[in-house]
Amino acid sequence: MDKSYFPPSREWFKILLGMGAIAQAQPLHLDRALAIADEKAFGNQMAAAREEAASGQKLSAWSGFVPTARLEAGAMVTDDPLGAFGTRIGQRRVSMASFDPASLNDPDAISSLSTSLIAEVPLLNLDAWHGKLAADRNLEAMTKSKELERNRIRAQVVEAYFTVGLARAAVATWETALAVAGSYEKQAVSGQRNETATRSDVLRSRVEVASIGASLAKARTEVVLAEKRLALLLGGGSLPGSVPSMELTDSGLKAQSTRSNLRQTPLELEVVGLQADAAKAAWCRARDAFFPRLNGMARVDWKEHASLFQKDPSWSVGIVASWNVLGGVQAWGSQREAHGHWREAETGREALRSQQAMERDAEQARLTAALERLEIEHGSLEQVSESHRIVSRRYEEGLATIAERIDAGSLETKIHLEMVSLRQQAVSSLAKLALLEGRDPSFLASLIIKN
């Protein structure tokens, strides 16, 4: 095979760099950004870890219901009279000579190899039952909390994504304004040479160009910062694509503002409610520590002299009841502590319900105000655009000054930027409302106008 068909290593390096630049230049759509956040966002990973820990606690709670078995082994040498006689009995080596007073009072040292298989079965354990109930509720709360965290991060991603796109729209507005101001400066310089404009007109136009240039630089910096915030929400590193400049329609924002799909119980309230139920179960568990417990027990013992498992084992089967009647100061303190946590959780649930209602009304009011201002600014933009056109015509006819023309263009740019800011406020309110109402904020992707 002719190796001349293969490019050299430096060319391969350039090709790889080019492929990376193409991947970076590809547009990053909101649906893809949300999918990346679901998988890589730090908050989602932490929520998944908390759910895993809660599942481990639930598994541990079965210890009060599942039988256990253990194997014990030991070796001992003793010349204690009572210990030596009991060991000989356990090894089934007792004879008439074993009752000799001399051997009973001063026995020779005797060795023992013991092996035991012990099984225990919980029969009645109220605190274990309430412990399992608390673990179940805690796992349900962590599962709901994982969904809530996903929705929270989605709301943040939606808001950050629109911030980047609208910031790019603001940059485009400033670039248009800079181009217009630059053309006005050229006309002023030309007019000064033709004695149709004064030196102050030229200076005024240059000041306007410099001012717009500074604002454009600031807007570009805001785009970079907004992209970094979005990249952090997506798990850190660089953005996997470029967020394009976007346009939003006021009618789309109004349509979304009229939708209300409030869940019967918002997700955050469900989480707090499950945590309150888990706290109540934990209090019941601490209280049940004062009630009796009943366990079954069975064991098999091998007691040998010089080897293991040579003789027939002995066995025992029984039922053990235990009752911590007084419990001590620690048990009473644990019960009081658990009861306090339960009361705190119940109070927090009621407080959250009231707080969510207040925040929902506040965000709805902000959204309504932003949409009303958008409608007003839309009418103002039509009037200012017409005024700008009239002033430009009068300037061409020599009936208006360059300052009037610059002021008209500046006012039009200001209204454009104000509308961009109001649309960003509306999107932010819609995302927060969706979160408060227990909805997935990803539906806001429908606001973007497809180019």
VEXVO-323025 format. One record per residue (C-alpha): y, z, x; residue in one letter; residue number from 1. Coordinates in steps of 0.05 Angstrom, whole numbers, plus 5000, padded with zeros to 4 digits. Layout:
BEGIN
<v Y; w Z; u X; vovex A; mike NUM>
...
// end
This chain:
BEGIN
<v 5000; w 5000; u 5000; vovex M; mike 1>
<v 5069; w 4981; u 5026; vovex D; mike 2>
<v 5109; w 5045; u 5037; vovex K; mike 3>
<v 5174; w 5007; u 5037; vovex S; mike 4>
<v 5173; w 5009; u 4961; vovex Y; mike 5>
<v 5183; w 5085; u 4963; vovex F; mike 6>
<v 5254; w 5110; u 4974; vovex P; mike 7>
<v 5266; w 5156; u 5034; vovex P; mike 8>
<v 5269; w 5232; u 5025; vovex S; mike 9>
<v 5345; w 5233; u 5023; vovex R; mike 10>
<v 5343; w 5184; u 4965; vovex E; mike 11>
<v 5294; w 5229; u 4928; vovex W; mike 12>
<v 5342; w 5287; u 4938; vovex F; mike 13>
<v 5399; w 5246; u 4908; vovex K; mike 14>
<v 5355; w 5227; u 4849; vovex I; mike 15>
<v 5338; w 5299; u 4835; vovex L; mike 16>
<v 5411; w 5319; u 4839; vovex L; mike 17>
<v 5428; w 5263; u 4792; vovex G; mike 18>
<v 5375; w 5285; u 4742; vovex M; mike 19>
<v 5403; w 5356; u 4744; vovex G; mike 20>
<v 5473; w 5330; u 4731; vovex A; mike 21>
<v 5448; w 5288; u 4673; vovex I; mike 22>
<v 5412; w 5350; u 4643; vovex A; mike 23>
<v 5477; w 5390; u 4651; vovex Q; mike 24>
<v 5517; w 5335; u 4617; vovex A; mike 25>
<v 5470; w 5331; u 4557; vovex Q; mike 26>
<v 5501; w 5361; u 4495; vovex P; mike 27>
<v 5478; w 5431; u 4475; vovex L; mike 28>
<v 5469; w 5433; u 4400; vovex H; mike 29>
<v 5473; w 5499; u 4362; vovex L; mike 30>
<v 5401; w 5496; u 4338; vovex D; mike 31>
<v 5377; w 5491; u 4410; vovex R; mike 32>
<v 5423; w 5547; u 4432; vovex A; mike 33>
<v 5395; w 5592; u 4378; vovex L; mike 34>
<v 5324; w 5576; u 4398; vovex A; mike 35>
<v 5339; w 5593; u 4471; vovex I; mike 36>
<v 5372; w 5658; u 4450; vovex A; mike 37>
<v 5311; w 5677; u 4407; vovex D; mike 38>
<v 5267; w 5670; u 4468; vovex E; mike 39>
<v 5310; w 5692; u 4528; vovex K; mike 40>
<v 5367; w 5736; u 4503; vovex A; mike 41>
<v 5366; w 5805; u 4535; vovex F; mike 42>
<v 5374; w 5841; u 4468; vovex G; mike 43>
<v 5314; w 5805; u 4438; vovex N; mike 44>
<v 5271; w 5821; u 4498; vovex Q; mike 45>
<v 5291; w 5894; u 4494; vovex M; mike 46>
<v 5276; w 5896; u 4419; vovex A; mike 47>
<v 5207; w 5866; u 4431; vovex A; mike 48>
<v 5194; w 5919; u 4484; vovex A; mike 49>
<v 5215; w 5974; u 4435; vovex R; mike 50>
<v 5167; w 5945; u 4383; vovex E; mike 51>
<v 5111; w 5945; u 4435; vovex E; mike 52>
<v 5125; w 6018; u 4451; vovex A; mike 53>
<v 5124; w 6036; u 4377; vovex A; mike 54>
<v 5057; w 6000; u 4369; vovex S; mike 55>
<v 5030; w 6043; u 4426; vovex G; mike 56>
<v 5054; w 6106; u 4390; vovex Q; mike 57>
<v 5019; w 6083; u 4327; vovex K; mike 58>
<v 4954; w 6073; u 4366; vovex L; mike 59>
<v 4961; w 6142; u 4397; vovex S; mike 60>
<v 4970; w 6173; u 4328; vovex A; mike 61>
<v 4897; w 6154; u 4312; vovex W; mike 62>
<v 4874; w 6208; u 4360; vovex S; mike 63>
<v 4875; w 6259; u 4302; vovex G; mike 64>
<v 4824; w 6217; u 4262; vovex F; mike 65>
<v 4779; w 6181; u 4312; vovex V; mike 66>
<v 4718; w 6218; u 4342; vovex P; mike 67>
<v 4720; w 6230; u 4416; vovex T; mike 68>
<v 4665; w 6238; u 4467; vovex A; mike 69>
<v 4667; w 6262; u 4538; vovex R; mike 70>
<v 4617; w 6274; u 4595; vovex L; mike 71>
<v 4621; w 6336; u 4638; vovex E; mike 72>
<v 4582; w 6351; u 4702; vovex A; mike 73>
<v 4584; w 6410; u 4749; vovex G; mike 74>
<v 4547; w 6445; u 4805; vovex A; mike 75>
<v 4546; w 6521; u 4818; vovex M; mike 76>
<v 4513; w 6572; u 4863; vovex V; mike 77>
<v 4517; w 6646; u 4844; vovex T; mike 78>
<v 4484; w 6713; u 4858; vovex D; mike 79>
<v 4520; w 6750; u 4802; vovex D; mike 80>
<v 4466; w 6787; u 4764; vovex P; mike 81>
<v 4488; w 6765; u 4695; vovex L; mike 82>
<v 4505; w 6694; u 4718; vovex G; mike 83>
<v 4439; w 6686; u 4756; vovex A; mike 84>
<v 4397; w 6710; u 4696; vovex F; mike 85>
<v 4435; w 6666; u 4647; vovex G; mike 86>
<v 4428; w 6606; u 4694; vovex T; mike 87>
<v 4353; w 6618; u 4699; vovex R; mike 88>
<v 4348; w 6621; u 4623; vovex I; mike 89>
<v 4388; w 6556; u 4616; vovex G; mike 90>
<v 4340; w 6523; u 4665; vovex Q; mike 91>
<v 4281; w 6550; u 4626; vovex R; mike 92>
<v 4252; w 6583; u 4687; vovex R; mike 93>
<v 4245; w 6654; u 4660; vovex V; mike 94>
<v 4179; w 6689; u 4673; vovex S; mike 95>
<v 4154; w 6762; u 4672; vovex M; mike 96>
<v 4176; w 6768; u 4745; vovex A; mike 97>
<v 4247; w 6752; u 4723; vovex S; mike 98>
<v 4249; w 6820; u 4689; vovex F; mike 99>
<v 4235; w 6859; u 4752; vovex D; mike 100>
<v 4292; w 6910; u 4758; vovex P; mike 101>
<v 4301; w 6895; u 4832; vovex A; mike 102>
<v 4310; w 6820; u 4819; vovex S; mike 103>
<v 4355; w 6835; u 4759; vovex L; mike 104>
<v 4401; w 6882; u 4798; vovex N; mike 105>
<v 4402; w 6844; u 4864; vovex D; mike 106>
<v 4381; w 6772; u 4850; vovex P; mike 107>
<v 4377; w 6718; u 4902; vovex D; mike 108>
<v 4430; w 6663; u 4899; vovex A; mike 109>
<v 4411; w 6610; u 4849; vovex I; mike 110>
<v 4438; w 6539; u 4844; vovex S; mike 111>
<v 4452; w 6500; u 4780; vovex S; mike 112>
<v 4466; w 6427; u 4764; vovex L; mike 113>
<v 4494; w 6419; u 4693; vovex S; mike 114>
<v 4511; w 6357; u 4653; vovex T; mike 115>
<v 4540; w 6358; u 4583; vovex S; mike 116>
<v 4555; w 6304; u 4531; vovex L; mike 117>
<v 4606; w 6331; u 4481; vovex I; mike 118>
<v 4629; w 6296; u 4417; vovex A; mike 119>
<v 4685; w 6321; u 4371; vovex E; mike 120>
<v 4701; w 6295; u 4302; vovex V; mike 121>
<v 4767; w 6315; u 4266; vovex P; mike 122>
<v 4751; w 6334; u 4194; vovex L; mike 123>
<v 4816; w 6363; u 4168; vovex L; mike 124>
<v 4881; w 6354; u 4206; vovex N; mike 125>
<v 4944; w 6351; u 4163; vovex L; mike 126>
<v 4993; w 6347; u 4220; vovex D; mike 127>
<v 4955; w 6287; u 4249; vovex A; mike 128>
<v 4961; w 6252; u 4182; vovex W; mike 129>
<v 5036; w 6262; u 4180; vovex H; mike 130>
<v 5040; w 6242; u 4254; vovex G; mike 131>
<v 5006; w 6176; u 4237; vovex K; mike 132>
<v 5054; w 6166; u 4178; vovex L; mike 133>
<v 5113; w 6178; u 4224; vovex A; mike 134>
<v 5085; w 6128; u 4275; vovex A; mike 135>
<v 5074; w 6076; u 4220; vovex D; mike 136>
<v 5146; w 6083; u 4194; vovex R; mike 137>
<v 5173; w 6081; u 4265; vovex N; mike 138>
<v 5135; w 6016; u 4279; vovex L; mike 139>
<v 5160; w 5985; u 4215; vovex E; mike 140>
<v 5231; w 6006; u 4234; vovex A; mike 141>
<v 5223; w 5974; u 4303; vovex M; mike 142>
<v 5196; w 5910; u 4272; vovex T; mike 143>
<v 5256; w 5907; u 4225; vovex K; mike 144>
<v 5301; w 5926; u 4283; vovex S; mike 145>
<v 5274; w 5867; u 4322; vovex K; mike 146>
<v 5293; w 5820; u 4265; vovex E; mike 147>
<v 5361; w 5854; u 4259; vovex L; mike 148>
<v 5374; w 5846; u 4334; vovex E; mike 149>
<v 5354; w 5773; u 4330; vovex R; mike 150>
<v 5405; w 5762; u 4273; vovex N; mike 151>
<v 5458; w 5801; u 4312; vovex R; mike 152>
<v 5449; w 5758; u 4373; vovex I; mike 153>
<v 5447; w 5695; u 4330; vovex R; mike 154>
<v 5514; w 5716; u 4299; vovex A; mike 155>
<v 5542; w 5726; u 4369; vovex Q; mike 156>
<v 5514; w 5659; u 4393; vovex V; mike 157>
<v 5543; w 5623; u 4332; vovex V; mike 158>
<v 5611; w 5655; u 4344; vovex E; mike 159>
<v 5610; w 5641; u 4420; vovex A; mike 160>
<v 5586; w 5569; u 4408; vovex Y; mike 161>
<v 5643; w 5555; u 4360; vovex F; mike 162>
<v 5691; w 5589; u 4408; vovex T; mike 163>
<v 5671; w 5540; u 4463; vovex V; mike 164>
<v 5674; w 5479; u 4417; vovex G; mike 165>
<v 5741; w 5498; u 4386; vovex L; mike 166>
<v 5769; w 5516; u 4455; vovex A; mike 167>
<v 5751; w 5445; u 4477; vovex R; mike 168>
<v 5787; w 5420; u 4415; vovex A; mike 169>
<v 5848; w 5461; u 4436; vovex A; mike 170>
<v 5843; w 5430; u 4506; vovex V; mike 171>
<v 5843; w 5361; u 4474; vovex A; mike 172>
<v 5904; w 5379; u 4433; vovex T; mike 173>
<v 5941; w 5402; u 4496; vovex W; mike 174>
<v 5920; w 5339; u 4533; vovex E; mike 175>
<v 5948; w 5297; u 4476; vovex T; mike 176>
<v 6012; w 5338; u 4477; vovex A; mike 177>
<v 6017; w 5329; u 4553; vovex L; mike 178>
<v 6009; w 5254; u 4547; vovex A; mike 179>
<v 6063; w 5251; u 4493; vovex V; mike 180>
<v 6110; w 5296; u 4534; vovex A; mike 181>
<v 6098; w 5252; u 4595; vovex G; mike 182>
<v 6118; w 5190; u 4556; vovex S; mike 183>
<v 6181; w 5226; u 4533; vovex Y; mike 184>
<v 6197; w 5244; u 4605; vovex E; mike 185>
<v 6191; w 5171; u 4626; vovex K; mike 186>
<v 6236; w 5150; u 4569; vovex Q; mike 187>
<v 6287; w 5202; u 4589; vovex A; mike 188>
<v 6287; w 5179; u 4662; vovex V; mike 189>
<v 6293; w 5107; u 4640; vovex S; mike 190>
<v 6349; w 5126; u 4592; vovex G; mike 191>
<v 6387; w 5162; u 4648; vovex Q; mike 192>
<v 6385; w 5099; u 4689; vovex R; mike 193>
<v 6410; w 5060; u 4629; vovex N; mike 194>
<v 6461; w 5114; u 4613; vovex E; mike 195>
<v 6431; w 5126; u 4545; vovex T; mike 196>
<v 6406; w 5196; u 4565; vovex A; mike 197>
<v 6436; w 5252; u 4604; vovex T; mike 198>
<v 6410; w 5290; u 4663; vovex R; mike 199>
<v 6399; w 5351; u 4618; vovex S; mike 200>
<v 6352; w 5309; u 4575; vovex D; mike 201>
<v 6311; w 5292; u 4636; vovex V; mike 202>
<v 6308; w 5365; u 4657; vovex L; mike 203>
<v 6290; w 5386; u 4586; vovex R; mike 204>
<v 6233; w 5337; u 4584; vovex S; mike 205>
<v 6207; w 5358; u 4653; vovex R; mike 206>
<v 6208; w 5431; u 4632; vovex V; mike 207>
<v 6168; w 5413; u 4570; vovex E; mike 208>
<v 6117; w 5375; u 4613; vovex V; mike 209>
<v 6110; w 5435; u 4660; vovex A; mike 210>
<v 6102; w 5484; u 4602; vovex S; mike 211>
<v 6049; w 5442; u 4569; vovex I; mike 212>
<v 6013; w 5433; u 4635; vovex G; mike 213>
<v 6010; w 5508; u 4645; vovex A; mike 214>
<v 5984; w 5518; u 4575; vovex S; mike 215>
<v 5931; w 5464; u 4587; vovex L; mike 216>
<v 5908; w 5499; u 4650; vovex A; mike 217>
<v 5902; w 5564; u 4612; vovex K; mike 218>
<v 5863; w 5530; u 4556; vovex A; mike 219>
<v 5814; w 5500; u 4606; vovex R; mike 220>
<v 5804; w 5569; u 4637; vovex T; mike 221>
<v 5789; w 5596; u 4567; vovex E; mike 222>
<v 5736; w 5543; u 4559; vovex V; mike 223>
<v 5702; w 5564; u 4624; vovex V; mike 224>
<v 5703; w 5637; u 4604; vovex L; mike 225>
<v 5676; w 5621; u 4535; vovex A; mike 226>
<v 5619; w 5581; u 4566; vovex E; mike 227>
<v 5602; w 5640; u 4611; vovex K; mike 228>
<v 5600; w 5687; u 4551; vovex R; mike 229>
<v 5554; w 5638; u 4515; vovex L; mike 230>
<v 5509; w 5631; u 4576; vovex A; mike 231>
<v 5503; w 5707; u 4580; vovex L; mike 232>
<v 5481; w 5710; u 4508; vovex L; mike 233>
<v 5428; w 5657; u 4523; vovex L; mike 234>
<v 5397; w 5699; u 4577; vovex G; mike 235>
<v 5443; w 5689; u 4636; vovex G; mike 236>
<v 5448; w 5632; u 4686; vovex G; mike 237>
<v 5483; w 5567; u 4673; vovex S; mike 238>
<v 5487; w 5533; u 4605; vovex L; mike 239>
<v 5429; w 5485; u 4593; vovex P; mike 240>
<v 5478; w 5433; u 4567; vovex G; mike 241>
<v 5550; w 5420; u 4549; vovex S; mike 242>
<v 5580; w 5444; u 4484; vovex V; mike 243>
<v 5620; w 5386; u 4456; vovex P; mike 244>
<v 5688; w 5390; u 4425; vovex S; mike 245>
<v 5680; w 5400; u 4350; vovex M; mike 246>
<v 5717; w 5390; u 4286; vovex E; mike 247>
<v 5711; w 5433; u 4224; vovex L; mike 248>
<v 5733; w 5416; u 4154; vovex T; mike 249>
<v 5770; w 5466; u 4112; vovex D; mike 250>
<v 5729; w 5446; u 4052; vovex S; mike 251>
<v 5665; w 5464; u 4090; vovex G; mike 252>
<v 5693; w 5533; u 4107; vovex L; mike 253>
<v 5713; w 5544; u 4035; vovex K; mike 254>
<v 5644; w 5523; u 4010; vovex A; mike 255>
<v 5609; w 5573; u 4056; vovex Q; mike 256>
<v 5658; w 5628; u 4037; vovex S; mike 257>
<v 5638; w 5623; u 3963; vovex T; mike 258>
<v 5564; w 5632; u 3978; vovex R; mike 259>
<v 5538; w 5702; u 3970; vovex S; mike 260>
<v 5464; w 5714; u 3982; vovex N; mike 261>
<v 5465; w 5790; u 3988; vovex L; mike 262>
<v 5396; w 5820; u 3998; vovex R; mike 263>
<v 5376; w 5877; u 3952; vovex Q; mike 264>
<v 5375; w 5921; u 4014; vovex T; mike 265>
<v 5411; w 5896; u 4077; vovex P; mike 266>
<v 5367; w 5893; u 4139; vovex L; mike 267>
<v 5405; w 5946; u 4178; vovex E; mike 268>
<v 5400; w 5993; u 4118; vovex L; mike 269>
<v 5325; w 5981; u 4116; vovex E; mike 270>
<v 5319; w 6000; u 4189; vovex V; mike 271>
<v 5358; w 6065; u 4179; vovex V; mike 272>
<v 5317; w 6080; u 4117; vovex G; mike 273>
<v 5252; w 6072; u 4154; vovex L; mike 274>
<v 5278; w 6115; u 4211; vovex Q; mike 275>
<v 5296; w 6169; u 4159; vovex A; mike 276>
<v 5225; w 6165; u 4130; vovex D; mike 277>
<v 5196; w 6172; u 4201; vovex A; mike 278>
<v 5240; w 6233; u 4213; vovex A; mike 279>
<v 5216; w 6264; u 4148; vovex K; mike 280>
<v 5144; w 6252; u 4167; vovex A; mike 281>
<v 5157; w 6283; u 4236; vovex A; mike 282>
<v 5185; w 6345; u 4201; vovex W; mike 283>
<v 5123; w 6349; u 4157; vovex C; mike 284>
<v 5080; w 6343; u 4220; vovex R; mike 285>
<v 5117; w 6402; u 4252; vovex A; mike 286>
<v 5109; w 6442; u 4187; vovex R; mike 287>
<v 5035; w 6426; u 4181; vovex D; mike 288>
<v 5022; w 6457; u 4249; vovex A; mike 289>
<v 5019; w 6524; u 4211; vovex F; mike 290>
<v 4961; w 6500; u 4168; vovex F; mike 291>
<v 4887; w 6507; u 4188; vovex P; mike 292>
<v 4849; w 6451; u 4223; vovex R; mike 293>
<v 4775; w 6435; u 4217; vovex L; mike 294>
<v 4736; w 6397; u 4270; vovex N; mike 295>
<v 4663; w 6380; u 4278; vovex G; mike 296>
<v 4628; w 6389; u 4345; vovex M; mike 297>
<v 4563; w 6366; u 4376; vovex A; mike 298>
<v 4539; w 6373; u 4448; vovex R; mike 299>
<v 4478; w 6360; u 4490; vovex V; mike 300>
<v 4468; w 6400; u 4555; vovex D; mike 301>
<v 4423; w 6387; u 4615; vovex W; mike 302>
<v 4417; w 6447; u 4662; vovex K; mike 303>
<v 4373; w 6433; u 4723; vovex E; mike 304>
<v 4356; w 6468; u 4788; vovex H; mike 305>
<v 4353; w 6412; u 4839; vovex A; mike 306>
<v 4359; w 6345; u 4801; vovex S; mike 307>
<v 4391; w 6316; u 4738; vovex L; mike 308>
<v 4361; w 6295; u 4672; vovex F; mike 309>
<v 4291; w 6320; u 4689; vovex Q; mike 310>
<v 4280; w 6370; u 4632; vovex K; mike 311>
<v 4291; w 6366; u 4558; vovex D; mike 312>
<v 4364; w 6379; u 4540; vovex P; mike 313>
<v 4389; w 6432; u 4494; vovex S; mike 314>
<v 4435; w 6413; u 4436; vovex W; mike 315>
<v 4487; w 6447; u 4392; vovex S; mike 316>
<v 4521; w 6424; u 4328; vovex V; mike 317>
<v 4576; w 6462; u 4291; vovex G; mike 318>
<v 4642; w 6464; u 4256; vovex I; mike 319>
<v 4704; w 6496; u 4287; vovex V; mike 320>
<v 4762; w 6520; u 4245; vovex A; mike 321>
<v 4828; w 6540; u 4277; vovex S; mike 322>
<v 4890; w 6568; u 4244; vovex W; mike 323>
<v 4955; w 6580; u 4280; vovex N; mike 324>
<v 4978; w 6636; u 4234; vovex V; mike 325>
<v 5042; w 6656; u 4269; vovex L; mike 326>
<v 5054; w 6596; u 4314; vovex G; mike 327>
<v 5105; w 6630; u 4358; vovex G; mike 328>
<v 5178; w 6617; u 4370; vovex V; mike 329>
<v 5166; w 6546; u 4397; vovex Q; mike 330>
<v 5131; w 6523; u 4333; vovex A; mike 331>
<v 5186; w 6551; u 4289; vovex W; mike 332>
<v 5238; w 6519; u 4333; vovex G; mike 333>
<v 5203; w 6452; u 4331; vovex S; mike 334>
<v 5200; w 6454; u 4256; vovex Q; mike 335>
<v 5275; w 6470; u 4250; vovex R; mike 336>
<v 5292; w 6415; u 4300; vovex E; mike 337>
<v 5252; w 6363; u 4262; vovex A; mike 338>
<v 5283; w 6384; u 4196; vovex H; mike 339>
<v 5352; w 6376; u 4227; vovex G; mike 340>
<v 5335; w 6306; u 4252; vovex H; mike 341>
<v 5311; w 6287; u 4182; vovex W; mike 342>
<v 5375; w 6312; u 4149; vovex R; mike 343>
<v 5416; w 6274; u 4201; vovex E; mike 344>
<v 5378; w 6210; u 4187; vovex A; mike 345>
<v 5387; w 6216; u 4112; vovex E; mike 346>
<v 5461; w 6229; u 4120; vovex T; mike 347>
<v 5466; w 6169; u 4167; vovex G; mike 348>
<v 5434; w 6125; u 4114; vovex R; mike 349>
<v 5485; w 6143; u 4062; vovex E; mike 350>
<v 5542; w 6136; u 4112; vovex A; mike 351>
<v 5517; w 6066; u 4133; vovex L; mike 352>
<v 5513; w 6044; u 4060; vovex R; mike 353>
<v 5586; w 6063; u 4049; vovex S; mike 354>
<v 5608; w 6034; u 4117; vovex Q; mike 355>
<v 5574; w 5967; u 4103; vovex Q; mike 356>
<v 5608; w 5961; u 4036; vovex A; mike 357>
<v 5675; w 5974; u 4068; vovex M; mike 358>
<v 5663; w 5925; u 4126; vovex E; mike 359>
<v 5638; w 5872; u 4077; vovex R; mike 360>
<v 5702; w 5878; u 4036; vovex D; mike 361>
<v 5745; w 5877; u 4099; vovex A; mike 362>
<v 5711; w 5814; u 4128; vovex E; mike 363>
<v 5716; w 5780; u 4060; vovex Q; mike 364>
<v 5791; w 5796; u 4059; vovex A; mike 365>
<v 5800; w 5769; u 4130; vovex R; mike 366>
<v 5762; w 5706; u 4111; vovex L; mike 367>
<v 5804; w 5695; u 4048; vovex T; mike 368>
<v 5868; w 5706; u 4087; vovex A; mike 369>
<v 5847; w 5657; u 4142; vovex A; mike 370>
<v 5829; w 5603; u 4090; vovex L; mike 371>
<v 5895; w 5613; u 4053; vovex E; mike 372>
<v 5934; w 5607; u 4118; vovex R; mike 373>
<v 5894; w 5544; u 4135; vovex L; mike 374>
<v 5914; w 5513; u 4070; vovex E; mike 375>
<v 5987; w 5530; u 4083; vovex I; mike 376>
<v 5984; w 5504; u 4155; vovex E; mike 377>
<v 5952; w 5440; u 4130; vovex H; mike 378>
<v 6011; w 5426; u 4085; vovex G; mike 379>
<v 6059; w 5445; u 4141; vovex S; mike 380>
<v 6024; w 5398; u 4189; vovex L; mike 381>
<v 6034; w 5339; u 4141; vovex E; mike 382>
<v 6108; w 5355; u 4136; vovex Q; mike 383>
<v 6118; w 5366; u 4211; vovex V; mike 384>
<v 6080; w 5302; u 4228; vovex S; mike 385>
<v 6125; w 5263; u 4182; vovex E; mike 386>
<v 6186; w 5298; u 4211; vovex S; mike 387>
<v 6162; w 5281; u 4282; vovex H; mike 388>
<v 6154; w 5208; u 4262; vovex R; mike 389>
<v 6224; w 5206; u 4232; vovex I; mike 390>
<v 6256; w 5239; u 4293; vovex V; mike 391>
<v 6220; w 5190; u 4339; vovex S; mike 392>
<v 6248; w 5131; u 4298; vovex R; mike 393>
<v 6318; w 5161; u 4299; vovex R; mike 394>
<v 6312; w 5171; u 4375; vovex Y; mike 395>
<v 6294; w 5097; u 4384; vovex E; mike 396>
<v 6355; w 5080; u 4342; vovex E; mike 397>
<v 6399; w 5126; u 4385; vovex G; mike 398>
<v 6411; w 5175; u 4328; vovex L; mike 399>
<v 6371; w 5234; u 4355; vovex A; mike 400>
<v 6368; w 5269; u 4423; vovex T; mike 401>
<v 6307; w 5277; u 4467; vovex I; mike 402>
<v 6310; w 5352; u 4455; vovex A; mike 403>
<v 6301; w 5341; u 4380; vovex E; mike 404>
<v 6242; w 5296; u 4393; vovex R; mike 405>
<v 6210; w 5346; u 4441; vovex I; mike 406>
<v 6219; w 5403; u 4391; vovex D; mike 407>
<v 6187; w 5363; u 4336; vovex A; mike 408>
<v 6126; w 5347; u 4379; vovex G; mike 409>
<v 6121; w 5419; u 4403; vovex S; mike 410>
<v 6121; w 5445; u 4332; vovex L; mike 411>
<v 6066; w 5396; u 4313; vovex E; mike 412>
<v 6024; w 5418; u 4372; vovex T; mike 413>
<v 6035; w 5491; u 4354; vovex K; mike 414>
<v 6010; w 5480; u 4283; vovex I; mike 415>
<v 5948; w 5443; u 4309; vovex H; mike 416>
<v 5931; w 5501; u 4354; vovex L; mike 417>
<v 5944; w 5552; u 4299; vovex E; mike 418>
<v 5895; w 5515; u 4254; vovex M; mike 419>
<v 5842; w 5517; u 4310; vovex V; mike 420>
<v 5852; w 5592; u 4317; vovex S; mike 421>
<v 5847; w 5603; u 4241; vovex L; mike 422>
<v 5783; w 5563; u 4238; vovex R; mike 423>
<v 5754; w 5606; u 4293; vovex Q; mike 424>
<v 5774; w 5669; u 4254; vovex Q; mike 425>
<v 5740; w 5640; u 4192; vovex A; mike 426>
<v 5675; w 5625; u 4230; vovex V; mike 427>
<v 5675; w 5695; u 4260; vovex S; mike 428>
<v 5683; w 5726; u 4191; vovex S; mike 429>
<v 5629; w 5682; u 4162; vovex L; mike 430>
<v 5580; w 5703; u 4217; vovex A; mike 431>
<v 5596; w 5777; u 4208; vovex K; mike 432>
<v 5589; w 5771; u 4132; vovex L; mike 433>
<v 5521; w 5737; u 4140; vovex A; mike 434>
<v 5499; w 5795; u 4185; vovex L; mike 435>
<v 5525; w 5847; u 4136; vovex L; mike 436>
<v 5491; w 5812; u 4078; vovex E; mike 437>
<v 5424; w 5808; u 4114; vovex G; mike 438>
<v 5426; w 5732; u 4123; vovex R; mike 439>
<v 5408; w 5689; u 4183; vovex D; mike 440>
<v 5475; w 5663; u 4212; vovex P; mike 441>
<v 5443; w 5598; u 4236; vovex S; mike 442>
<v 5463; w 5564; u 4170; vovex F; mike 443>
<v 5534; w 5559; u 4198; vovex L; mike 444>
<v 5510; w 5500; u 4240; vovex A; mike 445>
<v 5523; w 5457; u 4178; vovex S; mike 446>
<v 5598; w 5467; u 4188; vovex L; mike 447>
<v 5599; w 5422; u 4249; vovex I; mike 448>
<v 5620; w 5350; u 4234; vovex I; mike 449>
<v 5570; w 5303; u 4266; vovex K; mike 450>
<v 5606; w 5251; u 4308; vovex N; mike 451>
// end
